[in-house]
Each structure stands twice: as C-alpha cells, then as structure tokens.
Amino acid sequence: MSAAGVDSAPFVRLTAVTKRFGRAPPALDGIEGIVRGGRITGLVGPDGAGKTTLIRLMTGLMLPDEGTVEVLGYDTRRQPAAIQAAVGYMPQRFGLYEDLSVQENLELYADLRGLAKGERDRTFAELLQFTDLARFTTRLAGKLSGGMKQKLGLACALLRKPQLLLLDEPGVGVDPISRRDLWRMVENLTEEGIGVIWSTAYLEEAEACDHVFLLNQGRLLFSGPPREMTARVEDRVFRLSGTDGRRRHRLARLLEREGVVDGVIQGEAIRLVMKPGVTPPLGEDESVASSRTAATPPRFEDAFIDMLGGGPGGRSKLAETQRSFAVGDGKPVIEARGLTKRFGDFTAAADITFDIPRGEIFGLLGPNGAGKSTTFKMLCGLLKPSAGEGRVAGFDLRRDAPEARNRLGYMAQKFSLYGDLSVIQNLNFFAGVYGLSGITKRERIELMKEIFDFRPILDLSAKDLPLGLKQRLALACAVLHEPEVLFLDEPTSGVDPITRREFWTHINGLVEKGVTVLVTTHFMDEAEYCDRISLIYRGRSIALGSPDEMKSRIVREDLPDPTMEDAFIALIGASEAEEAA
C-alpha cells in the first residue's frame, strides 16, 4: 500500500447516499464513506446488498436520489464525463464480444476509450503480458475459460491507465488459481497509487482487502479494516474433530442448540461459531461426547453471520419430506469407467474413473477449462462419451439415458430454468418433465411452495428474481420428483452466505436420506462438505480422495494446517512440474 494513497485526498467521498427503485425499500440507504488511493477497498455483501448500484453511482452512470457522490474531486451530478474519463470500470457481466478474438476485443475497447493509435501497440503488449494473454490473442473470447475472460475484462478496463479502477464481482465463477492471479494483478496496480474498488459476495475475498464496506439490504453494516470485523468473534470459533457418528447429522443437531451461532463441515471436522461466553456443548450431547475441541482463528464470514444473528439452523423441511434410499448395499450409484470426450483433435476429458456409493457427496474440482464440466455432463447424459462408460442408478448412459435421467435431478451451472415463465409455471413445467401428474404433482408443488416460501412470488418471472431465489427455485425444480441422484454444477456461485448455508442444510439432509450427490464448485470451503473429491486438470484426474487426505498430502513444516485452497493450488502445481519433467 502506498503511503501517499492513504494520506492524500479521498478518491471517493460518499455522503448520505440513498438510491431507490420504485416502491421497493431503498437499494442504498444513507451510505457514508471514503475510498482512498493506493489500496484495495472491498464492497462486500450478499446478492441484492447494493454493491452494483453503488459502483454505478461512482461511475456517474446513475445518480443518487439523496446525498452526494464525489469521485476524484468531481461531483457525479455535475461532472460525470470527467469521472468517466479518469476511471476504469469492469461491470459484473462484462460486455465482451464473444465472436471477436482477444485482440479484436482490445482494439474495439481502445476505440471506445479513445486510445491514440500511436499508443496501442505498446499498451496492448503491456496488458497482454500483465494478464498472461499474449498466447491467446487469436482465440475467440467465447472460447476463453472463466478466469481468462475476467483477465481480458481487466485488460480492457486498463487500456487507459485509470486513477480509480472499479471491479464489480470479478471473482464470480473463477477458480482459485485464476482468482489468485487476479488479486496479484490488482495488488500490483495499487503499488502505482491506483485506487481499486473490488466488489464481491465471497466473504473470504474481504480478508484480502485493505478496507471493507460491508453492505446488506442497502445498509452499511461495517466500515474498516477486515481484521477489525473478524476480531468481533475472536475466541468464539471452534473446531470439533474426532467426533463419533455421522458428521452431517451431528452438525444439524448442533445448529439447533441455543448457544450455536453458525456451523459448517470442514472435512471430517465441524467448525462452530458460538455465542459470547458459550463453549461447544461436548458433555451434553452423545454425538459429540468424544470430540476434541480447539479454538481456531476466526474468518470474516464468521463475523458476518454473527452480525446477522446467525445462520438458518440445521433443520431441512425438504429432507424431512424426502423418501429414504437404503445405504450400505455396496453397489455404486454413479460409475465412471475410462470416460473420455474428444472435440475434434482436442481431448476435454481423458480416462476419468471413479465410483460413488449411495449417500455420498462426491466433488469434481478443477480450474476453469480443466474438464470437470465435461465429465459432469457425460455422467448426467447431456454429452455422449467418445470412449468409456458411465452408469447412473444401474443404467448405462449410452443405452438407457432416458431411464437414467428419470432417476436424477439436475441443477445447471448457469440458471437453467425458463426466465420468461413465472415461478409457478416453472414448477408445473418441470413436474411434467419429470413425469409427475395428478394428485402427486399437486402435492409436490404445494410442498415446494411451503418449503422455499414461494407463495409471495409465484407470479414473478424467473428472470426477475434475485440470484438467491433463482437458486432456490432451481433446487426445488430439481428435487420435485424425489430423485435418488442429484447433479449440482456450481450451484451456489455468487450466492450470499446465508443462502449457501440454507442450500447445504438441504443437501446434507438429503444425503442423510440416502440421496447421492455429484457437485462441482469453485468454493473451497464447500469442497469440505464432500466425502471424496476428484481433482481434474488438463482433462485428467490428478488426485482422488477425501478433503482431509488431499490436505495431508501438502503438509510441511511451514504449512502445518493447509486449507483446501492450498491443496488445490499445490496439487495442480505438482502435476505441472511432473509433466514438465
């Protein structure tokens, strides 16, 4: 961080900023704050918190209803053009032209930004080197991985070196390696005195910021260094390990205890946030009586959940209504035998092999473009393998794909419902797709309305729902027919922590009923929920095992307690070194 950036005049000054849209509660309500140069300021909060609205106000593309926004000394009401000439802006859904190449996108945005012809060769070369995209100038933007698209978006925002860089959720849908690359690039920019605003719903990203504005439902809950936020739950976060019985069942019971604020699964252990003065209830619960408990460093997300009054609890009404499937017969429910998929000369997945028994959560992890989504689509019957065999619930995916699909529920990476249909129309449509009719159809739809609290929004179009509600609707549609297998492709990408907790409470409860789950995710803390993981890189499985087994492979003296993200990055690095040898 540059000392000049901290002591100089504010880059952004927000004074009693309020913004409304129609009759809804304010999108922003009396926001106050200062953003300085030479550091990364995080706009942190769940979907619908007001982050995008605040960034658009800073660009002058939108004006506040009350209060003032000053950017680099300019008032957004009177001097928006001066602001727009001095800032770089990367919107949440960056407007890359997917049928243009990397080079053509740079040239187009150079035209839009008015970059002089004589400066372009040097600027392009610097940005391509900075983002490590020099090898991909002829590749169409639509063919880039998620991380590479974000790097190209960053390059376009930097075509004219800005004083202030506004990044609206640049890490959404990006794997840990690409996310670290983006952070490294942005940190280098702050060393030049550039001010950076990084908007995110990923609370672990907040810890990498120098200063944080924490927003929720349009209100500013906290402003300051992230360590001040995490200090609020110091000595209240515990790790329970060595517990007897089923950890998902134990977590559900613990979350219903009075003194427990929040809890998540962490490999074979359980992580708990307790109320002040309360310690984990080891002696009062048979399921945790033999546990070992130890205080563990708090995370920003722990403090945020505590500030909101705690998580959603451990009860899943969805799981309570789910029929049970017998666990323990030894037969795999999902089988991959040498699964391979080629697209022309390119092999997207090669010789993928694993078994998943009933009642297990199995994770497919890997960087963007590694082949995990291809593997996932082959196993749920959406892609025909070039070689190998896949089976679901005993049905061969080549010969009996329709029968296999009737046994599974599918939740796609990108919202897969029909945006122009209302909530109730989507429920009716998918009930029909899954073969439900008559009284069974009516009862299941009524149940979903109650469990997910859809009644107030039944007539709203799916495309107009906030992301959290979209994901609830997608899950409801996927489980209408009580499937024995669930395929979840990055199901909580961009979703706020409370909704993620609610989602995993349902999944954990379903697994306790014998449902088998195959999931892809870029959240490394979500990977901890898995019983086993296959780490896929460059189309091949490079590691297979439990989260704890993978973490144990990279333990060393200077890294005695690695995270799942540490394991992800280290194992991929080791695979690259082995290939290069």
QUIRA-V723677 format. One record per backbone hydrogen bond with DSSP energy under -0.5 kcal/mol. CO is the residue of the C=O (numbers start at 1). NH is the residue of the N-H. If there is no record, write none. Layout:
# QUIRA-V723677
co=CO nh=NH
co=CO nh=NH
This chain:
# QUIRA-V723677
co=2 nh=6
co=3 nh=7
co=4 nh=8
co=5 nh=37
co=11 nh=72
co=12 nh=35
co=13 nh=15
co=13 nh=70
co=14 nh=16
co=14 nh=33
co=15 nh=68
co=17 nh=31
co=18 nh=65
co=18 nh=66
co=19 nh=27
co=19 nh=28
co=21 nh=24
co=28 nh=19
co=31 nh=17
co=33 nh=14
co=35 nh=11
co=35 nh=12
co=38 nh=2
co=39 nh=41
co=39 nh=196
co=40 nh=42
co=40 nh=210
co=40 nh=211
co=41 nh=198
co=42 nh=44
co=42 nh=213
co=43 nh=200
co=44 nh=215
co=46 nh=49
co=49 nh=218
co=50 nh=54
co=51 nh=55
co=52 nh=56
co=53 nh=57
co=54 nh=58
co=55 nh=59
co=56 nh=60
co=56 nh=61
co=56 nh=62
co=57 nh=60
co=66 nh=18
co=68 nh=15
co=69 nh=76
co=70 nh=13
co=71 nh=74
co=74 nh=71
co=75 nh=79
co=79 nh=83
co=80 nh=84
co=81 nh=85
co=82 nh=86
co=83 nh=86
co=83 nh=87
co=86 nh=163
co=86 nh=164
co=88 nh=166
co=89 nh=91
co=90 nh=168
co=91 nh=94
co=92 nh=94
co=94 nh=96
co=96 nh=98
co=97 nh=100
co=98 nh=142
co=100 nh=141
co=101 nh=105
co=102 nh=106
co=103 nh=107
co=104 nh=108
co=105 nh=109
co=106 nh=110
co=107 nh=111
co=108 nh=112
co=109 nh=113
co=110 nh=114
co=110 nh=115
co=111 nh=114
co=116 nh=119
co=116 nh=120
co=117 nh=120
co=117 nh=121
co=119 nh=123
co=120 nh=124
co=121 nh=125
co=122 nh=126
co=123 nh=127
co=124 nh=128
co=125 nh=129
co=126 nh=130
co=127 nh=131
co=128 nh=132
co=128 nh=133
co=128 nh=134
co=129 nh=132
co=133 nh=136
co=134 nh=137
co=136 nh=102
co=136 nh=139
co=137 nh=103
co=139 nh=102
co=140 nh=143
co=141 nh=144
co=145 nh=149
co=146 nh=150
co=147 nh=151
co=148 nh=152
co=149 nh=153
co=150 nh=154
co=151 nh=155
co=152 nh=156
co=153 nh=157
co=154 nh=158
co=155 nh=158
co=156 nh=159
co=159 nh=161
co=163 nh=195
co=164 nh=88
co=164 nh=166
co=165 nh=167
co=165 nh=197
co=166 nh=90
co=166 nh=168
co=167 nh=169
co=167 nh=199
co=169 nh=172
co=171 nh=174
co=175 nh=179
co=176 nh=180
co=177 nh=181
co=178 nh=182
co=179 nh=183
co=180 nh=184
co=181 nh=185
co=182 nh=186
co=183 nh=187
co=184 nh=188
co=185 nh=189
co=186 nh=190
co=187 nh=191
co=189 nh=192
co=189 nh=194
co=190 nh=193
co=195 nh=165
co=196 nh=41
co=196 nh=198
co=197 nh=167
co=197 nh=199
co=198 nh=43
co=199 nh=169
co=200 nh=45
co=201 nh=203
co=202 nh=205
co=202 nh=206
co=203 nh=206
co=203 nh=207
co=204 nh=207
co=205 nh=208
co=206 nh=209
co=211 nh=42
co=212 nh=214
co=212 nh=224
co=213 nh=44
co=213 nh=215
co=214 nh=221
co=214 nh=222
co=216 nh=219
co=218 nh=29
co=219 nh=216
co=219 nh=221
co=222 nh=214
co=224 nh=212
co=225 nh=228
co=225 nh=229
co=226 nh=229
co=226 nh=230
co=227 nh=231
co=229 nh=232
co=230 nh=233
co=231 nh=234
co=233 nh=236
co=236 nh=274
co=237 nh=296
co=238 nh=240
co=238 nh=272
co=239 nh=241
co=239 nh=294
co=240 nh=270
co=241 nh=292
co=245 nh=247
co=246 nh=250
co=247 nh=251
co=248 nh=252
co=249 nh=253
co=250 nh=254
co=251 nh=255
co=252 nh=256
co=253 nh=256
co=254 nh=257
co=257 nh=260
co=259 nh=261
co=259 nh=275
co=261 nh=311
co=262 nh=273
co=264 nh=271
co=266 nh=269
co=269 nh=266
co=270 nh=240
co=270 nh=272
co=271 nh=264
co=272 nh=238
co=273 nh=261
co=273 nh=262
co=275 nh=278
co=280 nh=282
co=281 nh=284
co=282 nh=285
co=285 nh=288
co=285 nh=289
co=286 nh=289
co=287 nh=244
co=288 nh=291
co=292 nh=241
co=294 nh=239
co=299 nh=303
co=300 nh=304
co=301 nh=305
co=302 nh=306
co=303 nh=307
co=304 nh=308
co=305 nh=310
co=306 nh=309
co=315 nh=317
co=316 nh=320
co=317 nh=321
co=318 nh=321
co=319 nh=322
co=331 nh=358
co=333 nh=393
co=334 nh=356
co=335 nh=391
co=336 nh=338
co=336 nh=354
co=337 nh=389
co=338 nh=351
co=339 nh=352
co=340 nh=386
co=340 nh=387
co=341 nh=348
co=341 nh=349
co=342 nh=344
co=343 nh=346
co=346 nh=343
co=346 nh=348
co=349 nh=341
co=352 nh=339
co=354 nh=336
co=356 nh=333
co=356 nh=334
co=357 nh=360
co=360 nh=362
co=360 nh=517
co=361 nh=531
co=361 nh=532
co=362 nh=519
co=363 nh=365
co=363 nh=534
co=364 nh=521
co=365 nh=536
co=367 nh=370
co=370 nh=539
co=371 nh=375
co=372 nh=376
co=373 nh=377
co=374 nh=378
co=375 nh=379
co=376 nh=380
co=377 nh=382
co=377 nh=383
co=378 nh=381
co=383 nh=385
co=387 nh=340
co=389 nh=337
co=390 nh=397
co=391 nh=335
co=392 nh=395
co=395 nh=392
co=396 nh=400
co=400 nh=404
co=401 nh=405
co=402 nh=406
co=403 nh=407
co=404 nh=407
co=405 nh=408
co=407 nh=484
co=407 nh=485
co=409 nh=487
co=411 nh=489
co=417 nh=419
co=418 nh=421
co=419 nh=463
co=421 nh=462
co=422 nh=426
co=423 nh=427
co=424 nh=428
co=425 nh=429
co=426 nh=430
co=427 nh=431
co=428 nh=432
co=429 nh=433
co=430 nh=434
co=431 nh=436
co=432 nh=435
co=437 nh=440
co=437 nh=441
co=438 nh=442
co=439 nh=443
co=440 nh=444
co=441 nh=445
co=442 nh=446
co=443 nh=447
co=444 nh=448
co=445 nh=449
co=446 nh=450
co=447 nh=451
co=448 nh=452
co=449 nh=454
co=449 nh=455
co=450 nh=453
co=454 nh=457
co=455 nh=458
co=457 nh=423
co=457 nh=460
co=458 nh=424
co=460 nh=423
co=461 nh=464
co=462 nh=465
co=466 nh=470
co=467 nh=471
co=468 nh=472
co=469 nh=473
co=470 nh=474
co=471 nh=475
co=472 nh=476
co=473 nh=477
co=474 nh=478
co=475 nh=479
co=476 nh=480
co=477 nh=480
co=479 nh=482
co=484 nh=516
co=485 nh=409
co=486 nh=488
co=486 nh=518
co=487 nh=411
co=487 nh=489
co=488 nh=490
co=488 nh=520
co=490 nh=493
co=492 nh=495
co=496 nh=500
co=497 nh=501
co=498 nh=502
co=499 nh=503
co=500 nh=504
co=501 nh=505
co=502 nh=506
co=503 nh=507
co=504 nh=508
co=505 nh=509
co=506 nh=510
co=507 nh=511
co=508 nh=512
co=509 nh=513
co=510 nh=513
co=510 nh=515
co=511 nh=514
co=513 nh=325
co=514 nh=359
co=516 nh=486
co=517 nh=362
co=518 nh=488
co=519 nh=364
co=520 nh=490
co=522 nh=524
co=523 nh=527
co=524 nh=528
co=526 nh=529
co=527 nh=530
co=528 nh=267
co=530 nh=547
co=532 nh=363
co=533 nh=535
co=533 nh=545
co=534 nh=365
co=534 nh=536
co=535 nh=542
co=535 nh=543
co=537 nh=540
co=539 nh=350
co=540 nh=537
co=540 nh=542
co=543 nh=535
co=545 nh=533
co=546 nh=550
co=547 nh=551
co=548 nh=552
co=549 nh=553
co=551 nh=554
co=552 nh=555
co=556 nh=559
co=559 nh=556
co=559 nh=562
co=563 nh=567
co=564 nh=568
co=565 nh=569
co=566 nh=570
co=567 nh=571
co=568 nh=572
co=569 nh=573
co=570 nh=574
co=571 nh=575
co=572 nh=576
co=573 nh=577
co=574 nh=578
co=575 nh=579
co=576 nh=580
co=577 nh=581
